Amino acid sequence: MTTRIKDLAVSDNGFVFDPYSGSSFTTNAVGLHIIRRLQANASRSAILQSLDERFEGLTETLDRDLDDFLLVLRQQKLVDPDFRL
Amino acid sequence: MNRKLTVAITGLNATDNPGPGVAVARALRDAPEHIGRIVGLAYDSMEPGIYQAELVDDVFLIPYPSQGSEALLRHLEHVIAQTGVDVIIPTLDSELGNFIAVEPALRALGVGLFLPTAEQLELRSKPQLTRLSENSALPVPHTLILPDVGDVESIEAEVGYPVAMKGAFYGAEIATNVHEAIAAYHKLLAKWGGPIIAQRFIDGESELNVVAVGDGKGGLIGAVPMKKTVLTDKGKGWAGVAIRDEALMEITRQFMATTRWRGPCEIELIRSRTGENYIIEINPRFPAWCYLSAGAGMNLPLAVAQLASGEVVKPMSDYRAGTMFVRISLDQIVDLEDFGQLTSLGELSRWNHKAAKKAAS
């Protein structure tokens, strides 16, 4: 993974700032949780487990939703183009 | 501790295409432990920064650059005698030649400047920028100088279309064929003078700028890169954000090393959709957005004032990426007496009045 995601400025209300591009984004609580777990070098299974524990009702599509979110991060160049969990 | 500096600045024309003077004064005001009196040097009594009484203690009208360096020096001698100026920070392209010419005379009067040499000034001019890139690794889009309108014919073979047609000092038009290029040539020549240059058009993803200060020995005192986030219809940045970008910093360091630049500058770059950075212009002075450097924790105008006074300033590398600016336009209420005094006498001093008010309180 690129170190870029580690340098993102992330606020509790879901505002995300990329200091390299100057771009800013907003994300919901789930996205925010994933970014923070990625910043802490968490594995895929650890992220899935923590999402399951913290956000009820996400279980059925959790795997796919995580991949969708990672795709967004790749598109925004916040992780390397070949980054996969 | 050193005594507080009295600093004179130009470029108080904070219009819709603002000069940098007000931003420089604001940055200096952020350092009251180092900066005392601020003297504005204006070309016209309607320059808006004149009426920022909290920023500018005194204002003197000085002759337009077209009147030459002798006239400038005569006026500056009067300003120095009246205010005890320690350093001057010129901020406008058009006046730099004159200030460089009078720098030795000012130094003899005990007044410091921290400016590039005349040769350095010429190196970064638009017509010379390609040559600079040929002698270094600095990335500049391929550029053709067009001394005559007949030279427009060679654009297709040497640069290709679309092309950015530019005046030597200001103005740019995009041309997609030879007919548009000829029209742009005449328009730019009539408005801004020659020589006209044709520069490869870069389909940019974003406009990036760096405000930087060189130490005159090839080193970098400090730099803050910025991404414009809101543009005016003239393409000027109305809002922006300080970013962290090692590629831009490396280009800035290379520029300083190649030119041994002395003083402030603004490097304007464009990032192509494929991620390459190209220098499109280098302005030999502070940009109007330079207060962002102070806001982000790296006060570059203060550094220039200190360097001009002969103080040693260590290179700086820390600033807060993510610091934003959003410009504002507002109407100042102006005391008619101030306007009248400046118009009739060519000078306006608030310093003694401020000092008396401070003593009384």
Interface residues (C-beta under 8 A of the other chain):
Chain A: D7 A9 F17 P19 Y20 S21 G22
Chain B: S206 M226 K227 T229 G240 V241 A242 I243 R244 D245 A321 G322
